Amino acid sequence: MSEPITAVLVRAAEFTASGRPRQAIDLLRPAVAAHPHHAEAWCRLAAAHLDAGEPDPALLAAKRALVLDGDQAWAQRLAALSLSELGRQAEAVVAARESVRRKPADWRCQVVLSEVLAVDPATRAEAVEVARHATGLAPTEARAFQVLGDAALRVRDWGGAEWAYRAALRLDPTDEDVRANLATVRRRRGTPKPANAPKPAAAPPTPDALAAAQALGWQALTRVAAVLVAGELLLLLSGMPSPSPLLGWFSGLLVVVSLGLLAKAVLFAGRGRRRTVLRVPRHRPKLALVLGLFGVSLLLLVAWTIAVAFGATTLQPVVFAWITALAGGAVVVLGGHHR
């Protein structure tokens, strides 16, 4: 070919994206003949054949790409889709899982795995989970939410399907297929859901919502750190050499104030953000660590308060509680707000 292979691949991708796979195929056939070791060219050809509804040549092209030094995850995705179109579901699942193994953080691999899993009733619940994971990897990709909606629709999870399709339309309002599927879900939502169907998919927090909830959480933990570190130090100094029962009331007050600050952060977040605030520790390990340290400190304070009420005179639990709170406060002060 006289035209550089890179330019051919760009034009072929444009043809495929604009719904003209036949032109892409006509362009790519002489390209792979002239460059038989170009893995991307074979992948582009396989994708064009799939868009043209030709799974047999698509599978052959994907297999050629698999033996070359290229993007193996892409070739495995194309092979999985081709095998699925040919009704060879077991092989399609194997190829899709291999693509995920090669690139677990690539949302497109997760989407293809969900699509092929959704064909078999026995693996449809897994298809929903895989698609949900894809939306977490790519919260701005409409295709990921569309596949989640399709998977949820297959298990008759009307609520999860409607939420996913709505999210897809927010990202791409021009997709008529999604709009039609959403209308189908709305018509059928009154149908009882099977008892063994998965629960509706919970909306994954968006990056902006997660950042706002994280800021709210750190603000509350900063106040708790000040209360615990200062309050427990005061307990230690006041309790030497032997604590009085009155200090037990002060210890209990510290526990109540700390829990109140944490509860306030959740309750005053607003209904729209409350669930996101509760889910922040799952996404921010450092915040979860601080929360755990303060939890240990509060438990030690509770235990010491009860012990003092029964006449105990030791200050050891308060010492450990203060050290734990100090460690959590150090994380908050030194690095908590950076992640």
Secondary structure, DSSP 8 states (H G I E B T S, - for coil): --S-HHHHHHHHHHHHHTT-HHHHHHHHHHHHHH-TT-HHHHHHHHHHHHHTT-HHHHHHHHHHHHTSSS-HHHHHHHHHHHHHHTT-HHHHHHHHHHHHHH-TT-HHHHHHHHHHHTTSGGGHHHHHHHHHHHHHH-TT-HHHHHHHHHHHHHTT-HHHHHHHHHHHHHH-TT-HHHHHHHHHHHHHTTS---TTS---------HHHHHHHHHHHHHHHHHHHHHHHHHHHHHHHHHSSS--HHHHHHHHHHHHHHHHHHHHHHHTT-HHHHHHHHHHHHH-HHHHHHHHHHHHHHHHHHHHHHHHHTT----HHHHHHHHHHHHHHHHHHHTGGG-
